[in-house]
Amino acid sequence: MIKQVPLEKINEMNKGTLMEHLAIVFTEIGENYLVAEMPVDNRTHQPLGLLHGGASAALIESIGSLGSALLLDLEKEVPVGLEINANHLRGMKSGTVVARAEIIHKGSKTHVWNAVLTEKETGKKVCIGRLTVMVVPAGS
């Protein structure tokens, strides 16, 4: 079960990171899922003015990694991204992309997260992805 931590505390941790630069904001923590939002604007565009696939991948990695962190005792173990994949289903030029990531495997050495990114305004799927997180001893 994911630790229930105040969203303000989670979002405060993003200061000075890629998440702050991309304006990723966590909006919900459930029992086995998290939700975050990211604007589609000049920070997240590719040169043709569409949502950059790398920004979508960064959102998937951010939400899954945080989810794993909330499943672990960080004084003993920490999560590190091992593998990510993303299928980009449609383009977005503006608005907000919403990511919902659900844990589908919580092992002692790996976690697997499934993420669905949708356009906030229409609910249409933009991208689906999967993140595998490796659990390593703290201080490694």
Secondary structure by P-SEA (a helix, b strand, c coil): ccccccaaaaaaaaccccccccccccccccccbbbbbbbbccccccccccccaaaaaaaaaaaaaaaaaaacccccbbbbbcbbbbbbcccccccbbbbbbbbccccccbbbbbbbbbccccccccccbbbbbbbbcccc
